[in-house]
Amino acid sequence: MNLWTETNPLQVAIVGSGPSGFYAAEALLRRKCAIRVDMFDRLPTPFGLVRGGVAPDHPKIKQVCLVYDKIARSSGFAFFGNVEIGATLTVDELRAAYHVVIFACGASADRRLGIPGEDLPGSHTATEFVGWYNGHPDYRDRVFDFSCDTAVVIGQGNVAADVARILATRVDDLRKTDIAAHALETLAERRIRDIFVIGRRGPAQAKFTPVELAELGRIRHCAAVVEPSDLELNTESATEISHPRGEENKKNVGILHSFARTVPSPGDLRLRFRFLETPIRIDGKHRVQSLIVGKNSLTGPLFEQVAVTGPERRELPCGLVFRSVGYRGVALPGLRFDEGGGIIPNEKGRCLDGSRRLPGLYVTGWIKRGPTGLIGNNRADSVETVDSIFEDVPKIVPVAKPGAAGLRDALGARGARIVSYAEWQMIDARIRQPS
Ligand code: NAP
């Protein structure tokens, strides 16, 4: 029996307005149930990593915002920008005001390498650089010095591909994108001639999707190159790429072989792929001067091979290092956190405290499963969480909850300057107006 009515709707709060939050809202609003969905974000702007993470030269990926915009205009939905859960409001305050709270707050921190020199000037996380060129308020004031001739990108996932591509793309081409103006101005001064993209495992284990890797071979006035000897595979890796599960990896290896045949034209910037190298330390007196890597071999079962670092060391002189070794979730005060996995422990989206379920609390997206997968993968993830919610809904006592109205006093007392969806749209329209 559906006990929820227009005057006593199921009140749901979603924390985070990235893809997983919007797909959760979509799945909730599709249910035949009187429901109100309030979405909170610590930033005044919605859309999370689609806005602050997707590269400016990938406008098609950003078009998914049109889907989220439609969801945001649905009746029963409201956006509360500029409200940080864990700072402006506590988790307990949300629990008091809503029947259900879904954490969709992503993975906003970076994994660290834990090596000497990691924090030297000139060593940056990919997140800082990506946030900076996308005009993210947390990162827009970061300072990058592109006057060196060699940069190194550590990691071989799609974020590393974005970083390498933006570093390698000529300013004339970046100008056609919606890259932040301050980034364009600074990148115009770039002197970089060589960009190394290094992976701790082999070419068959690189985590780029083939589309993103192939794109690195099509940058104007840039030659993607790799030493043929770096593409020799051990027996296990050769088996992996001949297996249906290794189809994407096989495509990557094929693309890398095409890079091995590249003959750079004079004046081309070079994007150099290297494998089986683990960062050991970053050296430099006052700022980055070189990266020391250890040579690796692979060991372990098929599709689970790991890198083992041997005694051989190599020095890679460079002036800039970008660490692109994956994101990491951040703990929320008042909720259990799995430090090892960087996630909120859960069972199909139901938050857990040890083996105990925490009634009314759910997770979705990267804070649920870790920072993997493309934007679209979050839809199925959020549907699973919403299915769990509706399995549990019959157990919720349908006592009326105030939703956002119950938070007004606390928000007022803390001087919160809430930005609604309509207000954000007005700001966005103003920014987009040609000056
Ligand atoms: P990722 O795909 O997990 O790649 C991380 C890379 O860092 C891997 O090469 C990993 O190597 C390496 N790494 C991790 N720890 C390391 C260490 N201690 N030392 C050296 N290397 C280390 O992560 P991501 O690139 O941050 O991407 C996150 C997710 O967003 C992915 O699912 C990605 O596809 C997605 N994304 C998609 C797009 C797009 O579609 N255009 C753009 C950006 C991001 P191992 O494999 O050995 O662990």
Residues whose N, C-alpha, C, O or C-beta is under 5 A from the ligand:
A	BS01	NAP	L113 G155 Q156 G157 N158 V159 A160 R200 R201 Q205 K207 S324 V325 G326 Y327 P371 T372 G373 L374
